[in-house]
């Protein structure tokens, strides 16, 4: 049986400062938890109302009632399984083939979707500026649908990374060159910027080329959502087997 102090501690991990302090994060939902368990992340506690939904080879869990699950959950409607995992140790980014860099992306849903897109398009690594939303934010984790288990994520200052890189660097910009008129190399760094302000000036001056997605028709839409734009750009990078 879980106690009040344990429930309070798990609830505290909804906040970044407690995740950072304890080196732990919470994952909820059958698919997400199972993906992370199978990725061999270190679990510090798995709680479920339906143990048959866990991987058959996994035996270290605690069966709890729906009331307790609801008290420890950050969701309006808890999804049968909740687990506490240790945050993996981060390593220095290794720039091989294509890397996606995020400059100040703030919305958890956007980051989660972008992580999922990288999983889909085979981009193994995302490098985030230090002011990008925490990838272990519960809303980010939900939006990844488990893809966070397969995409490496590092947080670092982007300016030194871009300055020291030997790869070509591209950044999404409304006034950049038409992506459909460019030949992309087999490896490089693609930078996506903040939802409201785009790529920062400090990062922008370090780019080799700014690229844009052309608008068709006479729509009054001013810009694309950053996750939508990322999908289009990654698709173009991967076109013809790149």
SVG drawing of the C-alpha trace seen along z (x, -y; Angstrom):
<svg xmlns="http://www.w3.org/2000/svg" viewBox="-11 -39 46 52">
<polyline fill="none" stroke="black" stroke-width="0.4" points="0.0,0.0 1.3,-3.4 1.5,-6.0 0.6,-9.7 4.3,-10.8 5.0,-8.6 2.1,-9.9 3.1,-13.5 6.6,-12.8 5.5,-11.4 3.1,-14.3 6.0,-16.7 7.8,-15.3 5.3,-17.1 7.4,-20.2 10.8,-20.7 12.6,-21.8 11.8,-18.5 12.7,-16.4 16.0,-18.2 16.6,-17.9 15.8,-14.2 17.0,-13.1 13.6,-11.4 10.6,-11.8 7.1,-10.4 5.6,-8.6 2.0,-7.7 0.0,-5.5 0.4,-1.9 2.2,-2.6 4.6,-5.2 5.6,-3.2 6.0,0.0 8.2,-1.7 10.4,-3.1 10.6,0.2 11.6,2.0 14.2,-0.7 15.8,0.4 15.5,-2.9 16.0,-2.5 12.6,-2.4 12.3,-3.5 8.7,-2.3 5.9,-1.1 2.3,-1.3 -0.7,0.2 -4.3,1.1 -4.0,3.7 -0.7,5.6 -1.5,7.7 -0.9,4.6 2.8,4.5 5.5,6.4 5.2,10.1 8.9,10.3 8.6,7.4 7.8,8.4 8.8,5.5 5.6,3.5 3.0,2.6 -0.7,3.2 -2.7,0.2 -6.3,-0.9 -7.8,-3.4 -8.1,-6.0 -4.4,-5.9 -3.5,-6.1 -5.7,-9.1 -4.0,-10.8 -0.5,-10.3 -1.4,-11.1 -1.1,-14.4 -3.8,-13.4 -7.4,-14.2 -8.1,-10.6 -5.3,-8.3 -4.4,-5.6 -3.9,-2.4 -0.1,-2.6 2.3,-5.1 6.0,-4.8 8.9,-6.7 12.1,-6.6 15.6,-7.9 16.6,-10.6 19.3,-9.2 22.8,-10.7 23.4,-13.1 26.4,-12.9 28.0,-15.5 26.2,-15.7 27.8,-13.7 27.1,-15.3 26.6,-12.4 24.5,-12.6 21.5,-14.9 20.9,-16.5 17.9,-18.7 18.6,-21.7 15.8,-23.5 16.3,-27.2 13.9,-28.2 10.9,-25.9 8.5,-26.5 5.4,-24.5 5.4,-21.0 3.1,-19.6 5.4,-21.0 8.5,-19.4 6.8,-16.1 5.5,-16.0 9.0,-17.0 10.5,-14.1 8.0,-11.8 8.8,-13.2 12.5,-12.6 11.7,-9.0 9.6,-8.6 12.2,-10.2 15.2,-8.5 16.8,-11.6 18.7,-10.0 19.4,-13.2 17.9,-16.5 20.1,-19.2 18.0,-21.8 19.0,-25.2 19.0,-25.5 15.7,-27.6 13.8,-24.9 11.1,-23.2 12.2,-20.2 11.8,-17.0 10.7,-15.2 7.8,-17.5 4.7,-15.2 3.0,-16.9 6.0,-16.5 6.2,-12.8 2.6,-12.2 3.0,-13.9 6.0,-11.7 3.9,-8.5 7.0,-6.6 9.4,-8.0 11.5,-9.6 12.8,-6.1 14.5,-6.1 15.7,-9.7 18.7,-11.1 18.1,-14.6 20.8,-16.9 20.5,-20.4 23.4,-22.8 24.2,-26.3 23.7,-26.2 26.2,-29.0 29.4,-27.0 27.9,-23.8 27.2,-25.6 30.5,-27.5 32.6,-24.3 30.6,-22.1 32.1,-21.0 28.7,-20.3 26.5,-22.6 23.9,-24.5 20.4,-25.3 17.7,-27.3 14.0,-27.7 13.2,-31.3 10.2,-33.0 12.5,-34.9 14.9,-32.1 15.5,-30.2 12.8,-28.0 13.4,-24.4 12.1,-23.0 14.9,-24.7 17.7,-23.5 20.0,-20.4 20.5,-19.3 23.7,-17.4 23.7,-13.9 24.5,-15.3 24.1,-18.6 22.3,-20.5 18.7,-21.8 17.7,-24.6 14.1,-25.3 13.2,-28.4 10.9,-29.7 7.1,-29.6 6.7,-33.4 10.1,-34.8 11.8,-32.2 15.5,-31.6 17.4,-34.0 19.7,-36.6 22.7,-35.0 22.0,-31.7 20.9,-33.1 24.2,-34.8 25.9,-31.4 23.8,-29.6 25.2,-28.8 21.8,-29.1 18.3,-30.1 15.4,-28.1 11.7,-28.6 8.6,-26.6 6.8,-28.5 3.2,-29.4 0.7,-28.6 -2.6,-30.4 -3.8,-33.6 -4.3,-32.4 -4.0,-34.9 -2.0,-32.5 1.2,-34.2 3.3,-31.2 3.3,-27.4 3.3,-25.8 6.9,-24.8 6.1,-21.1 4.3,-21.2 7.2,-23.1 9.6,-20.5 7.7,-17.7 7.8,-19.3 11.5,-20.1 12.5,-16.6 10.5,-15.1 12.5,-17.2 15.8,-16.2 14.9,-12.5 13.5,-12.8 15.3,-10.5 16.9,-8.6 19.0,-11.3"/>
</svg>
